[in-house]
Amino acid sequence: MDTNQDVAMATNEAPKNLEDFAGLPFELKDWREERRFKAWKLREAGWKQSDIARELGVSQAAVSRWMKSAGDGGVKSLRSQANKRSSLDVIHIPRLAECINFGPVAFGFTDDQWTRDRFIWLLKNKFDVEIWEE
């Protein structure tokens, strides 16, 4: 680490908790969102992305994505996506089985064949569940 970065790190301590984000026009939702905002605050304080990654225990690629997102869409783009669930609640499984038994035609498709895309559509539109692919 170069001398300038040592000075920046010594004078600009990493944010430690939610109180460090009191100036934001919204409330942080969870630890992931808090971590992204910590990265943003450190970057504004002059920290290098590699040092931010090390401080927060994430990859430099993650920090780079967050900074690009904030640069393209503003600070609010670092927020967690609202109303997105990554898994189906157990209480919805009987309703999902019922929907599958109705068949795709009941949902406006032209034939009664369930495909991967149709199933993803069903989860998204009837259960508000997003499917992420690696």
KOLPA-223479 format. One record per residue: x, y, z of N, C-alpha, C, O in turn. Coordinates in pm, 1 decimal. Example, Ala and Ser with C-alpha at 12.3 -4.5 7.8 and 13.67 -1.06 7.14 Angstrom:
<atoms>
1319.0,-569.0,780.0,1230.0,-450.0,780.0,1320.0,-330.0,780.0,1423.6,-331.9,846.5
1285.0,-225.0,708.0,1367.0,-106.0,714.0,1290.0,3.0,787.0,1340.9,113.8,803.9
</atoms>
This chain:
<atoms>
84.4,-116.2,0.0,0.0,0.0,0.0,89.9,123.8,0.0,188.9,127.9,73.0
56.4,224.5,-81.0,141.9,342.1,-87.9,114.9,437.2,28.5,16.6,421.7,100.9
203.4,535.8,45.7,194.5,628.2,157.5,66.3,709.5,154.4,5.0,731.3,258.9
24.0,755.2,36.2,-100.5,831.5,26.5,-219.3,749.9,75.9,-307.8,802.1,143.7
-220.6,621.8,41.4,-331.1,536.8,85.7,-325.6,516.6,236.7,-429.9,511.8,302.0
-204.0,504.5,293.5,-190.8,491.7,438.3,-250.9,612.9,508.4,-320.2,599.0,609.1
-224.2,731.2,455.1,-278.1,854.0,512.9,-430.0,855.0,500.9,-499.9,888.5,596.5
-481.8,817.8,382.2,-626.7,816.1,362.3,-693.0,719.2,459.0,-797.4,749.7,516.6
-632.1,602.7,476.6,-691.6,503.6,566.2,-683.2,549.5,711.7,-773.1,521.4,790.9
-574.6,620.6,747.1,-559.2,666.0,884.1,-657.5,778.7,917.3,-706.4,787.2,1029.9
-686.1,863.8,820.7,-774.2,978.0,846.9,-919.8,949.8,816.0,-1007.2,1023.5,861.8
-948.2,846.4,740.6,-1085.1,813.6,702.4,-1117.1,672.7,747.8,-1107.0,577.3,670.6
-1155.1,660.8,871.4,-1184.7,530.7,929.8,-1304.6,466.3,860.8,-1398.6,534.5,819.9
-1299.5,336.6,849.0,-1409.9,263.6,786.4,-1536.9,281.6,867.8,-1532.6,278.5,990.8
-1651.8,300.8,799.5,-1778.4,309.5,872.7,-1801.8,179.6,948.9,-1779.0,71.2,895.3
-1846.6,189.9,1071.8,-1861.8,71.5,1156.0,-2005.9,25.0,1171.8,-2029.7,-94.1,1191.7
-2102.3,115.7,1163.7,-2240.0,76.6,1188.3,-2336.4,167.3,1113.6,-2295.2,258.9,1042.4
-2465.1,140.8,1130.8,-2566.7,214.7,1056.7,-2565.9,364.1,1085.8,-2605.5,443.0,1000.0
-2521.6,405.6,1205.2,-2517.4,547.6,1236.1,-2425.0,623.0,1140.4,-2443.6,742.5,1117.5
-2326.0,553.8,1084.7,-2233.8,617.2,990.8,-2302.4,653.8,859.7,-2243.1,722.9,777.0
-2425.0,609.2,839.3,-2497.0,636.3,715.3,-2617.3,726.8,740.3,-2713.9,724.4,664.0
-2611.8,806.4,847.1,-2725.6,889.6,886.5,-2766.4,988.8,777.7,-2882.6,1029.4,774.0
-2676.2,1028.7,689.9,-2708.5,1127.4,587.8,-2781.7,1072.2,466.3,-2819.2,1149.0,377.7
-2802.9,942.9,459.9,-2870.7,884.4,344.5,-3019.1,919.0,345.9,-3079.8,928.7,452.6
-3078.0,937.6,227.6,-3220.7,973.1,222.3,-3313.5,852.9,239.2,-3432.6,863.6,209.9
-3262.6,740.0,285.1,-3342.6,619.8,305.7,-3274.5,534.3,410.5,-3158.5,557.6,444.3
-3345.3,436.3,461.6,-3293.8,347.4,564.4,-3236.2,221.4,500.5,-3294.5,167.0,406.7
-3122.7,175.1,550.7,-3062.5,52.2,498.9,-3143.0,-68.0,547.7,-3192.0,-69.5,660.6
-3156.1,-169.7,460.2,-3241.4,-284.7,489.6,-3171.0,-398.4,562.1,-3226.0,-456.6,655.6
-3049.5,-429.9,518.9,-2984.1,-548.7,573.5,-2833.1,-534.8,567.1,-2781.5,-433.8,519.3
-2761.7,-636.7,615.5,-2616.2,-631.7,622.4,-2552.4,-625.8,484.2,-2444.7,-567.8,469.7
-2615.0,-683.7,382.7,-2558.0,-679.6,247.8,-2560.3,-536.5,193.8,-2462.9,-487.5,136.7
-2674.0,-472.3,213.8,-2688.3,-334.1,170.2,-2591.2,-245.3,247.8,-2527.7,-157.1,190.0
-2580.1,-267.9,376.0,-2487.2,-190.4,459.1,-2343.5,-206.4,408.0,-2267.6,-109.6,403.5
-2307.2,-327.6,370.1,-2171.8,-352.8,319.4,-2146.6,-276.5,189.4,-2039.0,-219.8,170.8
-2245.7,-274.9,98.9,-2228.4,-200.1,-26.8,-2212.1,-50.7,-0.2,-2132.3,15.6,-66.4
-2287.3,2.8,96.3,-2275.1,144.6,128.2,-2144.1,175.8,199.3,-2088.7,284.4,182.0
-2094.2,81.9,279.0,-1962.3,100.7,338.8,-1857.6,112.3,228.5,-1768.7,197.3,234.3
-1869.1,26.4,129.0,-1774.2,30.9,16.8,-1780.0,166.3,-52.6,-1676.5,224.2,-85.5
-1899.0,215.8,-74.4,-1916.3,344.7,-140.8,-1855.2,458.2,-58.2,-1787.3,545.7,-111.9
-1880.8,455.5,75.0,-1825.9,559.7,162.4,-1672.7,555.0,163.2,-1607.2,659.2,161.1
-1616.3,434.8,166.2,-1470.5,422.0,165.2,-1412.4,472.8,33.2,-1307.6,537.4,31.9
-1480.1,443.7,-76.8,-1433.6,490.9,-207.6,-1435.7,643.6,-211.6,-1342.8,706.3,-262.4
-1542.2,702.6,-157.9,-1550.1,849.1,-151.9,-1440.1,908.2,-63.5,-1397.4,1021.9,-83.4
-1395.0,829.3,34.2,-1289.0,874.7,124.1,-1150.2,855.5,62.8,-1049.1,888.4,124.9
-1146.3,802.3,-59.2,-1018.6,789.1,-128.9,-953.8,652.4,-123.0,-840.2,636.2,-167.5
-1023.0,554.3,-69.4,-966.4,420.5,-61.1,-962.2,356.3,-199.2,-1047.2,383.8,-284.0
-862.7,270.7,-221.2,-854.1,190.4,-344.1,-951.5,73.1,-333.3,-984.8,27.9,-223.8
-996.1,25.1,-448.8,-1090.3,-86.9,-449.1,-1031.4,-210.8,-383.5,-1102.7,-282.9,-313.7
-903.8,-236.8,-404.2,-842.8,-355.4,-342.7,-843.4,-344.8,-190.2,-863.2,-444.8,-121.2
-821.8,-224.1,-137.3,-823.8,-205.3,7.5,-965.9,-215.5,62.9,-986.9,-268.0,172.3
-1062.4,-165.4,-12.8,-1202.5,-177.3,27.9,-1241.6,-324.2,34.5,-1304.9,-368.4,130.4
-1203.7,-399.0,-67.4,-1235.4,-541.9,-71.8,-1176.7,-613.5,49.4,-1243.9,-694.7,112.9
-1053.5,-583.5,80.6,-987.4,-647.7,194.8,-1057.6,-607.6,326.2,-1081.1,-692.6,412.1
-1090.1,-480.5,341.1,-1156.7,-431.3,462.9,-1291.5,-499.1,484.5,-1326.9,-533.9,597.2
-1367.1,-518.0,375.0,-1502.8,-571.4,386.2,-1510.6,-723.4,368.5,-1616.7,-783.0,387.1
-1398.0,-785.5,332.7,-1396.8,-930.6,316.8,-1470.8,-979.2,193.8,-1533.8,-1084.9,196.1
-1463.3,-901.3,85.5,-1528.6,-937.3,-40.2,-1424.9,-934.8,-152.0,-1311.2,-892.6,-131.1
-1464.2,-979.7,-269.3,-1371.7,-977.7,-382.1,-1361.2,-836.6,-439.0,-1451.9,-754.7,-423.7
-1249.8,-810.2,-504.2,-1231.5,-681.0,-569.9,-1332.4,-666.5,-684.3,-1375.9,-555.6,-715.3
-1369.1,-778.0,-746.2,-1469.4,-774.5,-853.6,-1604.0,-726.5,-799.6,-1674.1,-650.6,-866.6
-1640.6,-770.3,-679.0,-1766.8,-725.5,-619.0,-1763.7,-574.7,-596.3,-1859.8,-504.7,-628.4
-1654.0,-525.1,-541.3,-1641.1,-380.8,-517.4,-1648.6,-305.4,-649.8,-1713.0,-200.8,-658.9
-1583.0,-358.5,-751.5,-1586.1,-294.9,-883.9,-1728.8,-287.3,-937.9,-1768.8,-183.8,-991.3
-1806.2,-395.3,-924.8,-1946.9,-396.0,-969.9,-2028.6,-291.8,-894.6,-2108.4,-219.4,-954.2
-2008.3,-284.6,-762.2,-2084.0,-189.5,-681.7,-2051.6,-46.0,-722.4,-2141.4,37.6,-733.1
-1923.5,-17.7,-744.9,-1883.9,118.5,-781.2,-1936.7,154.8,-920.0,-1977.3,268.7,-942.9
-1936.4,58.9,-1012.3,-1991.3,83.6,-1145.7,-2141.2,109.7,-1135.4,-2193.5,200.8,-1199.6
-2209.1,30.2,-1055.2,-2353.1,47.3,-1035.5,-2383.9,185.3,-979.0,-2474.6,253.4,-1026.8
-2309.0,226.6,-877.9,-2331.0,358.0,-816.7,-2297.4,469.2,-915.2,-2362.9,573.4,-916.8
-2195.6,446.8,-997.1,-2158.5,547.0,-1097.4,-2262.8,560.5,-1206.8,-2289.7,670.7,-1254.7
-2322.0,447.7,-1246.3,-2422.5,449.0,-1353.7,-2559.7,493.5,-1305.0,-2627.4,571.6,-1371.9
-2600.7,444.1,-1188.8,-2737.7,467.4,-1143.4,-2750.2,547.3,-1015.7,-2860.4,561.9,-962.9
-2640.3,599.3,-964.9,-2645.4,674.3,-840.2,-2641.8,582.0,-719.8,-2650.1,459.9,-732.5
-2629.4,642.7,-603.8,-2614.7,568.8,-478.5,-2732.4,475.0,-453.5,-2714.9,367.4,-396.4
-2851.8,515.2,-495.7,-2969.0,430.6,-470.2,-2959.2,295.9,-541.1,-3028.0,201.2,-503.0
-2874.9,286.1,-643.4,-2860.5,158.3,-713.3,-2791.4,53.3,-627.2,-2792.2,-64.8,-662.0
-2732.2,93.9,-516.2,-2668.3,-0.8,-424.0,-2768.9,-66.7,-330.4,-2734.1,-158.1,-255.7
-2892.8,-20.4,-334.3,-2995.7,-76.6,-247.5,-3033.0,-217.2,-291.5,-3020.5,-252.1,-408.9
-3078.7,-297.0,-196.8,-3129.9,-430.4,-228.2,-3257.9,-414.6,-309.0,-3332.3,-318.3,-290.6
-3282.9,-508.3,-397.4,-3404.0,-502.7,-478.7,-3523.9,-534.9,-391.0,-3526.0,-637.4,-322.9
-3622.3,-448.6,-392.7,-3741.0,-466.4,-309.3,-3832.0,-575.1,-365.6,-3839.3,-596.2,-486.7
-3900.0,-642.3,-275.9,-4003.0,-740.2,-311.2,-3952.4,-853.4,-399.0,-4028.0,-907.0,-480.1
-3828.0,-890.0,-384.6,-3774.1,-1002.6,-459.9,-3740.8,-1114.0,-361.5,-3660.7,-1095.0,-270.0
-3801.2,-1227.3,-380.1,-3770.1,-1342.6,-296.4,-3689.4,-1439.3,-380.6,-3711.2,-1451.8,-501.1
-3596.6,-1507.1,-316.7,-3513.6,-1600.7,-390.5,-3560.7,-1744.7,-373.7,-3507.4,-1835.4,-437.7
-3659.5,-1765.9,-288.5,-3708.6,-1902.4,-271.7,-3858.9,-1901.6,-244.4,-3916.0,-1802.0,-200.0
-3918.5,-2012.8,-271.8,-4061.7,-2029.5,-252.5,-4088.4,-2064.8,-106.1,-4023.2,-2153.2,-50.5
-4182.9,-1996.7,-44.6,-4220.0,-2029.5,92.8,-4290.3,-2165.3,94.8,-4364.1,-2199.1,2.4
-4267.1,-2241.2,199.1,-4326.1,-2374.5,213.4,-4479.0,-2368.6,204.7,-4542.1,-2459.7,151.1
-4536.4,-2263.6,256.4,-4682.9,-2253.8,254.8,-4739.4,-2240.8,112.9,-4858.8,-2262.3,91.9
-4654.6,-2205.9,15.4,-4700.7,-2190.4,-122.6,-4692.7,-2319.2,-205.1,-4744.7,-2324.0,-316.6
-4629.6,-2421.3,-152.9,-4609.8,-2544.3,-230.8,-4742.2,-2609.7,-271.2,-4754.7,-2651.5,-386.3
-4841.3,-2620.6,-182.7,-4968.8,-2678.4,-228.3,-5032.2,-2597.1,-342.5,-5088.3,-2654.1,-436.0
-5022.8,-2464.6,-334.0,-5078.4,-2379.2,-440.3,-4998.7,-2398.0,-569.5,-5057.1,-2398.9,-677.8
-4867.0,-2413.1,-559.9,-4784.4,-2437.7,-677.9,-4824.5,-2569.7,-743.3,-4837.6,-2576.9,-865.5
-4843.6,-2672.9,-663.5,-4886.0,-2803.4,-716.7,-5020.4,-2791.2,-788.2,-5041.5,-2850.8,-893.8
-5109.0,-2714.7,-730.2,-5239.7,-2691.6,-791.3,-5224.7,-2620.9,-926.9,-5289.2,-2658.6,-1024.7
-5139.8,-2519.1,-931.3,-5115.8,-2446.5,-1056.6,-5057.4,-2538.6,-1164.0,-5096.4,-2531.8,-1280.5
-4964.4,-2624.0,-1123.7,-4903.6,-2717.7,-1218.6,-5009.7,-2814.2,-1271.4,-5011.6,-2846.1,-1390.3
-5097.5,-2860.4,-1182.8,-5203.7,-2951.3,-1225.2,-5303.6,-2884.6,-1320.6,-5359.2,-2951.6,-1407.6
-5326.8,-2753.9,-1305.4,-5414.6,-2682.0,-1399.0,-5357.1,-2686.4,-1540.3,-5431.0,-2689.1,-1638.6
-5224.4,-2687.0,-1548.8,-5158.0,-2690.0,-1678.8,-5134.0,-2551.0,-1735.4,-5200.5,-2455.1,-1696.1
-5039.6,-2540.1,-1827.1,-5002.5,-2411.1,-1885.2,-5115.7,-2340.6,-1959.5,-5119.3,-2217.6,-1963.6
-5208.5,-2416.9,-2018.5,-5319.5,-2355.8,-2093.4,-5402.8,-2266.1,-2001.6,-5452.7,-2162.3,-2045.0
-5417.7,-2305.6,-1875.8,-5494.8,-2226.6,-1780.4,-5432.4,-2089.3,-1755.8,-5498.2,-1998.2,-1705.6
-5305.1,-2075.6,-1791.5,-5234.8,-1949.5,-1772.2,-5210.2,-1876.8,-1904.6,-5131.0,-1782.8,-1910.9
-5278.4,-1921.1,-2009.5,-5271.7,-1850.2,-2136.3,-5171.8,-1903.5,-2237.6,-5154.6,-1844.2,-2344.2
-5105.7,-2013.9,-2206.5,-5012.1,-2071.6,-2302.8,-5088.4,-2156.6,-2404.1,-5201.3,-2198.0,-2378.0
-5027.0,-2182.4,-2519.2,-5098.6,-2246.1,-2631.2,-5111.7,-2397.3,-2619.5,-5200.2,-2456.2,-2681.6
-5024.7,-2461.9,-2540.6,-5036.5,-2607.1,-2523.9,-5016.9,-2642.6,-2376.7,-4988.5,-2556.1,-2293.8
-5032.7,-2771.7,-2345.8,-5029.6,-2816.3,-2206.2,-4894.1,-2873.1,-2164.0,-4887.4,-2956.8,-2074.0
-4789.0,-2829.2,-2226.7,-4654.0,-2876.9,-2195.2,-4583.4,-2776.0,-2104.0,-4563.3,-2660.6,-2141.9
-4545.5,-2821.0,-1982.1,-4467.3,-2733.3,-1895.3,-4323.3,-2730.8,-1943.9,-4260.6,-2835.9,-1957.3
-4270.7,-2613.0,-1970.3,-4130.2,-2596.2,-2007.7,-4060.2,-2519.4,-1896.6,-4124.0,-2463.6,-1807.3
-3931.3,-2518.0,-1904.1,-3852.8,-2444.2,-1805.9,-3895.1,-2297.6,-1801.9,-3917.7,-2243.3,-1693.7
-3906.1,-2233.2,-1916.7,-3942.8,-2091.7,-1923.3,-4083.6,-2066.8,-1868.3,-4107.6,-1965.8,-1802.2
-4175.0,-2157.3,-1895.3,-4310.7,-2142.3,-1844.2,-4314.1,-2158.0,-1692.6,-4387.1,-2086.6,-1623.9
-4236.1,-2250.1,-1641.7,-4229.4,-2270.4,-1497.4,-4170.0,-2146.9,-1428.7,-4218.1,-2104.1,-1323.8
-4064.9,-2090.4,-1489.1,-4005.4,-1967.2,-1435.8,-4108.8,-1854.4,-1438.6,-4118.4,-1776.3,-1344.0
-4185.8,-1846.2,-1546.8,-4292.3,-1745.4,-1556.3,-4393.2,-1764.8,-1442.7,-4434.2,-1668.1,-1378.5
-4432.7,-1889.7,-1418.3,-4528.8,-1920.1,-1313.0,-4476.9,-1874.1,-1176.3,-4549.0,-1808.8,-1100.9
-4352.8,-1908.0,-1145.3,-4294.9,-1868.5,-1017.3,-4288.9,-1716.7,-1002.8,-4319.0,-1662.6,-896.4
-4250.5,-1649.6,-1108.7,-4236.5,-1503.7,-1104.0,-4372.0,-1434.2,-1094.4,-4389.5,-1344.0,-1012.4
-4466.3,-1474.3,-1175.7,-4591.6,-1401.2,-1186.0,-4697.6,-1440.7,-1084.6,-4784.1,-1359.5,-1051.6
-4693.1,-1561.6,-1035.3,-4794.1,-1605.6,-939.1,-4742.9,-1612.2,-795.4,-4821.8,-1611.6,-700.9
-4609.0,-1618.5,-778.9,-4552.8,-1632.3,-644.6,-4446.1,-1527.6,-612.6,-4388.5,-1529.9,-503.9
-4419.2,-1436.2,-705.5,-4321.1,-1329.5,-688.0,-4183.6,-1384.5,-649.4,-4114.3,-1327.8,-564.9
-4145.7,-1494.5,-712.0,-4016.0,-1556.9,-686.6,-3930.5,-1541.6,-811.8,-3970.2,-1582.3,-921.0
-3811.4,-1481.9,-794.2,-3718.3,-1464.4,-903.9,-3621.8,-1582.4,-909.1,-3578.6,-1633.2,-805.7
-3589.1,-1624.5,-1028.9,-3492.2,-1731.5,-1049.3,-3363.9,-1668.0,-1102.8,-3365.7,-1601.1,-1206.1
-3253.9,-1689.1,-1032.9,-3124.2,-1638.6,-1078.7,-3044.1,-1752.6,-1133.4,-3038.2,-1860.3,-1074.0
-2982.1,-1729.3,-1247.0,-2899.7,-1832.4,-1309.3,-2753.9,-1795.2,-1294.7,-2717.4,-1678.2,-1306.1
-2671.2,-1893.5,-1269.6,-2525.8,-1871.0,-1258.5,-2463.7,-1865.0,-1394.5,-2342.6,-1846.8,-1406.3
</atoms>
